[in-house]
Amino acid sequence: MSLHVLTGGAGFIATNLIRRLIDLGETVFALDDMSRGRPDFWAPLQDQPRFRSAIVDCADLEAYRTALDTTVNDGGIAAIWHLAANSDIPAGIADPRIDLQRTFLTTFNTLVLMREFSIPTLNFASSSAIYGDHGETVIHEDIGPLEPISNYGAMKLASEAQIRAAVEAFLPKANVFRFPNVVGVPATHGVLIDFVDKLRATPHRLDVLGDGTQRKAYLDVEELVDAMLFIAAQAQGRHNVFNVGPPDRGVTVREIAEAVRDRVSPGAEIRYGTGGRGWVGDVPRFRYATDRLAALGWRPQHDSIGAVRRAVDQIVAQELGRR
Ligand SMILES: NC(=O)c1ccc[n+]([C@@H]2O[C@H](COP(=O)([O-])OP(=O)(O)OC[C@H]3O[C@@H](n4cnc5c(N)ncnc54)[C@H](O)[C@@H]3O)[C@@H](O)[C@H]2O)c1
């Protein structure tokens, strides 16, 4: 039994990861500042003896250190899964300090404390946003130049650079997962829940940002967690970087809007905006090369459209349950 620290532990992806780690017999200490996290995601875990939690701002080094100090046991901490970040990309465009604090400084502080506490492994939630806009080019892990077009992507890339330097200086192992768009439940943000909620509010009409031609890869959150655990167990290097996603061309926003409309309010009119981007900093299309992960032995079961359809069903059930 090892102790795993999860930052951003009350978020969408962390909630799924915590369940899997506990099922695997691990002990989990979840930290979250609740800027976007949901305390109710922790409620079902409170009676679980292998689960601990604290509301902590990981950008505050002293508070973060105190949280680790009070929880670390004789066996030490096996790994930090660093998922804390600002997940609201437009908010970070409006105020870049949000990404500096929540996305970069949380990484910087995580590395400071990993050194202090001699924590051997960092598992980092990175993003396709670090690549920037490569159009139709299939993006493999070593492509360049890396020119992110959002503050979020810039701070994820800066985090990756800081992690690389830490591996050189003191950190025994870092696994860097570059996520695509991740879908599933419990959904708190993203295009699917936006469309579901819009259609429940105005069942006759769905307004879409951009012209609907944006095309991206989507991965089911349960499969993402599976891939993270697989890489953490199998990757042998000290600095392991993986694109995680389906090998397909992705799904257009138009296809997503139609899938949600057909499921939630079949008669609704879909009204598209103009331009190929949903918002400033939105990468209109990307396509991953996932050969590195396939060579390690992991492939998703669902393609992008399959993941989207499954998630729409799950999110509709989630939102009806909240009525
Ligand atoms: N969901 C996706 O499609 C996607 C895609 C690429 C990368 N990622 C990355 O995966 C990770 C998890 O994303 P998610 O979708 O679960 O988002 P999320 O917003 O649900 O989870 C992030 C959590 O971090 C917390 N947090 C933010 N700043 C913090 C701070 N200073 N201290 C402590 N906690 C803080 C938030 O409250 C939130 O609960 C993030 O790092 C995100 O950038 C997600």
The ligand as an SDF file (V2000), in Angstrom:
LIG
                    3D

 44 48  0  0  0  0  0  0  0  0999 V2000
  -10.6360   17.7110  -19.2940 N   0  0  0  0  0  0  0  0  0  0  0  0
   -9.8670   17.7990  -20.3710 C   0  0  0  0  0  0  0  0  0  0  0  0
  -10.3720   17.6810  -21.4990 O   0  0  0  0  0  0  0  0  0  0  0  0
   -8.3740   18.0210  -20.2400 C   0  0  0  0  0  0  0  0  0  0  0  0
   -7.6070   18.0860  -21.4060 C   0  0  0  0  0  0  0  0  0  0  0  0
   -6.2370   18.2900  -21.3060 C   0  0  0  0  0  0  0  0  0  0  0  0
   -5.6400   18.4150  -20.0620 C   0  0  0  0  0  0  0  0  0  0  0  0
   -6.4060   18.3790  -18.9410 N   0  0  0  0  0  0  0  0  0  0  0  0
   -5.7420   18.5610  -17.6370 C   0  0  0  0  0  0  0  0  0  0  0  0
   -6.1500   17.5340  -16.7340 O   0  0  0  0  0  0  0  0  0  0  0  0
   -6.2010   18.0540  -15.4180 C   0  0  0  0  0  0  0  0  0  0  0  0
   -7.5590   17.7890  -14.8070 C   0  0  0  0  0  0  0  0  0  0  0  0
   -8.5370   18.4410  -15.6250 O   0  0  0  0  0  0  0  0  0  0  0  0
  -10.0910   18.3460  -15.3300 P   0  0  0  0  0  0  0  0  0  0  0  0
  -10.7760   18.3210  -16.6330 O   0  0  0  0  0  0  0  0  0  0  0  0
  -10.3820   17.2970  -14.3250 O   0  0  0  0  0  0  0  0  0  0  0  0
  -10.3350   19.8180  -14.7450 O   0  0  0  0  0  0  0  0  0  0  0  0
  -10.9860   20.2530  -13.3860 P   0  0  0  0  0  0  0  0  0  0  0  0
  -11.1100   21.7380  -13.4060 O   0  0  0  0  0  0  0  0  0  0  0  0
  -12.2080   19.4670  -13.1190 O   0  0  0  0  0  0  0  0  0  0  0  0
   -9.8550   19.8290  -12.3350 O   0  0  0  0  0  0  0  0  0  0  0  0
   -8.7780   20.6650  -11.9950 C   0  0  0  0  0  0  0  0  0  0  0  0
   -8.8430   20.8730  -10.4980 C   0  0  0  0  0  0  0  0  0  0  0  0
   -7.7160   21.6450  -10.0690 O   0  0  0  0  0  0  0  0  0  0  0  0
   -8.1570   22.4540   -8.9960 C   0  0  0  0  0  0  0  0  0  0  0  0
   -7.2080   23.5430   -8.8170 N   0  0  0  0  0  0  0  0  0  0  0  0
   -7.0030   24.6100   -9.6350 C   0  0  0  0  0  0  0  0  0  0  0  0
   -6.0720   25.4260   -9.0850 N   0  0  0  0  0  0  0  0  0  0  0  0
   -5.6740   24.8400   -7.9240 C   0  0  0  0  0  0  0  0  0  0  0  0
   -4.7500   25.2040   -6.9230 C   0  0  0  0  0  0  0  0  0  0  0  0
   -4.0590   26.3590   -6.9880 N   0  0  0  0  0  0  0  0  0  0  0  0
   -4.5760   24.3810   -5.8610 N   0  0  0  0  0  0  0  0  0  0  0  0
   -5.2940   23.2350   -5.7590 C   0  0  0  0  0  0  0  0  0  0  0  0
   -6.2040   22.8370   -6.6830 N   0  0  0  0  0  0  0  0  0  0  0  0
   -6.3810   23.6490   -7.7500 C   0  0  0  0  0  0  0  0  0  0  0  0
   -9.5480   22.9070   -9.4100 C   0  0  0  0  0  0  0  0  0  0  0  0
  -10.3280   23.3530   -8.3060 O   0  0  0  0  0  0  0  0  0  0  0  0
  -10.0910   21.6490  -10.0560 C   0  0  0  0  0  0  0  0  0  0  0  0
  -10.8100   20.8510   -9.1290 O   0  0  0  0  0  0  0  0  0  0  0  0
   -5.8480   19.5370  -15.5110 C   0  0  0  0  0  0  0  0  0  0  0  0
   -4.4750   19.7030  -15.2560 O   0  0  0  0  0  0  0  0  0  0  0  0
   -6.1410   19.8670  -16.9620 C   0  0  0  0  0  0  0  0  0  0  0  0
   -5.3690   20.9450  -17.4300 O   0  0  0  0  0  0  0  0  0  0  0  0
   -7.7560   18.1890  -18.9860 C   0  0  0  0  0  0  0  0  0  0  0  0
  1  2  1  0
  2  3  2  0
  2  4  1  0
  4  5  1  0
  4 44  2  0
  5  6  2  0
  6  7  1  0
  7  8  2  0
  8  9  1  0
  8 44  1  0
  9 10  1  0
  9 42  1  0
 10 11  1  0
 11 12  1  0
 11 40  1  0
 12 13  1  0
 13 14  1  0
 14 15  2  0
 14 16  1  0
 14 17  1  0
 17 18  1  0
 18 19  2  0
 18 20  1  0
 18 21  1  0
 21 22  1  0
 22 23  1  0
 23 24  1  0
 23 38  1  0
 24 25  1  0
 25 26  1  0
 25 36  1  0
 26 27  1  0
 26 35  1  0
 27 28  2  0
 28 29  1  0
 29 30  1  0
 29 35  2  0
 30 31  1  0
 30 32  2  0
 32 33  1  0
 33 34  2  0
 34 35  1  0
 36 37  1  0
 36 38  1  0
 38 39  1  0
 40 41  1  0
 40 42  1  0
 42 43  1  0
M  CHG  2   8   1  16  -1
M  END
$$$$
